[in-house]
Amino acid sequence: MVFSLLLLAATLLCGLTAGLVFAFAIVALPGIGVLPDREFLNAFKAMDRIIQNNHPLFGLVWVGSALLLIAAAVLGFGQVEGLDRGLLLGATVVYLVGVQVPTVAVNIPLNNRLQAYDVDRMDEGERRAARAAFEARWNRWNRLRTVFAIVATALLLVLLLRF
């Protein structure tokens, strides 16, 4: 019963995370991507500041997804076997390595670098360079996180359907 509840909660939070990175990939970044450099940089900084100011729901979903998935994997390892164990472990590895690790290793450092800029004091060339160093790399890694988050959530949903 505890495992099932952990798995259900982890699946829900992983799905919400997948939706968040998906929305950034197909709406938020393409939307601000049409803005001039100053506005683009300031818009991304404003969105990121909400996250960095420890928005409670964002933290609950993002951190909670990883913690609940790890807890479900640990508890479920002894309770499921065969294909079910493979689905659980596969989803956990895909999610942690494909979503959480790139976030910590790539996206957060890029966000922090961008937050350090005083965009309004930069000249046009500096803003262009800052955006060039940020946008393509951030988007590439976010698209990868999106794919991995969707795959992990799909694996978890398949596992839930097998119960």
LINPEMO-V705066 format. One record per residue. N is the residue number from 0. SS is DSSP state (alpha for helix, beta for strand, coil for the rest). PHI is phi in whole degrees, -180 to 180 (NA if undefined). D_CENTER is the distance of its C-alpha to the mean C-alpha in whole Angstrom. Layout:
N | SS | PHI | D_CENTER
N | SS | PHI | D_CENTER
This chain:
0 | coil | NA | 28
1 | alpha | -64 | 26
2 | alpha | -59 | 24
3 | alpha | -61 | 24
4 | alpha | -68 | 22
5 | alpha | -62 | 20
6 | alpha | -64 | 19
7 | alpha | -63 | 19
8 | alpha | -65 | 17
9 | alpha | -63 | 14
10 | alpha | -64 | 14
11 | alpha | -60 | 14
12 | alpha | -69 | 11
13 | alpha | -65 | 9
14 | alpha | -65 | 10
15 | alpha | -65 | 9
16 | alpha | -64 | 6
17 | alpha | -58 | 7
18 | alpha | -64 | 9
19 | alpha | -65 | 7
20 | alpha | -69 | 5
21 | alpha | -64 | 9
22 | alpha | -63 | 11
23 | alpha | -63 | 9
24 | alpha | -70 | 11
25 | alpha | -107 | 14
26 | alpha | -126 | 15
27 | alpha | -63 | 14
28 | alpha | -71 | 14
29 | alpha | -63 | 17
30 | alpha | -65 | 18
31 | alpha | -81 | 19
32 | alpha | -64 | 19
33 | coil | -84 | 23
34 | coil | -77 | 24
35 | coil | -62 | 26
36 | alpha | -52 | 24
37 | alpha | -58 | 25
38 | alpha | -67 | 24
39 | alpha | -59 | 20
40 | alpha | -62 | 20
41 | alpha | -67 | 21
42 | alpha | -65 | 19
43 | alpha | -65 | 16
44 | alpha | -58 | 17
45 | alpha | -65 | 18
46 | alpha | -64 | 14
47 | alpha | -66 | 13
48 | alpha | -61 | 16
49 | alpha | -59 | 15
50 | alpha | -68 | 12
51 | alpha | -68 | 14
52 | coil | -83 | 17
53 | coil | 59 | 15
54 | coil | -55 | 15
55 | alpha | -62 | 16
56 | alpha | -70 | 14
57 | alpha | -61 | 10
58 | alpha | -61 | 11
59 | alpha | -60 | 13
60 | alpha | -71 | 10
61 | alpha | -69 | 7
62 | alpha | -74 | 10
63 | alpha | -60 | 12
64 | alpha | -60 | 10
65 | alpha | -68 | 10
66 | alpha | -66 | 14
67 | alpha | -68 | 15
68 | alpha | -67 | 14
69 | alpha | -62 | 16
70 | alpha | -61 | 19
71 | alpha | -64 | 19
72 | alpha | -66 | 19
73 | alpha | -65 | 22
74 | alpha | -68 | 24
75 | alpha | -74 | 24
76 | alpha | -56 | 25
77 | coil | -87 | 28
78 | coil | -107 | 28
79 | coil | -122 | 27
80 | coil | -144 | 29
81 | alpha | 61 | 29
82 | alpha | -60 | 26
83 | alpha | -62 | 25
84 | alpha | -65 | 24
85 | alpha | -61 | 23
86 | alpha | -63 | 20
87 | alpha | -64 | 19
88 | alpha | -69 | 19
89 | alpha | -61 | 18
90 | alpha | -61 | 15
91 | alpha | -65 | 14
92 | alpha | -66 | 14
93 | alpha | -58 | 12
94 | alpha | -69 | 9
95 | alpha | -68 | 10
96 | alpha | -76 | 11
97 | alpha | -90 | 9
98 | alpha | -116 | 5
99 | alpha | -74 | 7
100 | alpha | -63 | 9
101 | alpha | -61 | 8
102 | alpha | -60 | 6
103 | alpha | -73 | 10
104 | alpha | -84 | 12
105 | alpha | -123 | 11
106 | alpha | -66 | 9
107 | alpha | -64 | 10
108 | alpha | -60 | 14
109 | alpha | -64 | 14
110 | alpha | -60 | 13
111 | alpha | -64 | 16
112 | alpha | -63 | 18
113 | alpha | -65 | 18
114 | alpha | -62 | 18
115 | coil | -75 | 22
116 | coil | -77 | 23
117 | coil | -97 | 26
118 | alpha | -57 | 25
119 | alpha | -71 | 29
120 | alpha | -95 | 31
121 | coil | -82 | 30
122 | coil | -83 | 32
123 | alpha | -58 | 31
124 | alpha | -66 | 31
125 | alpha | -66 | 28
126 | alpha | -64 | 26
127 | alpha | -60 | 26
128 | alpha | -66 | 25
129 | alpha | -63 | 22
130 | alpha | -66 | 21
131 | alpha | -62 | 22
132 | alpha | -75 | 20
133 | alpha | -105 | 17
134 | alpha | -60 | 16
135 | alpha | -63 | 17
136 | alpha | -67 | 15
137 | alpha | -61 | 12
138 | alpha | -63 | 12
139 | alpha | -59 | 13
140 | alpha | -70 | 10
141 | alpha | -67 | 7
142 | alpha | -63 | 10
143 | alpha | -64 | 10
144 | alpha | -59 | 6
145 | alpha | -62 | 7
146 | alpha | -60 | 10
147 | alpha | -66 | 9
148 | alpha | -66 | 7
149 | alpha | -67 | 11
150 | alpha | -62 | 13
151 | alpha | -61 | 12
152 | alpha | -64 | 12
153 | alpha | -62 | 15
154 | alpha | -62 | 17
155 | alpha | -65 | 17
156 | alpha | -65 | 18
157 | alpha | -61 | 21
158 | alpha | -60 | 22
159 | alpha | -61 | 22
160 | alpha | -67 | 24
161 | coil | -80 | 26
162 | coil | -88 | 27
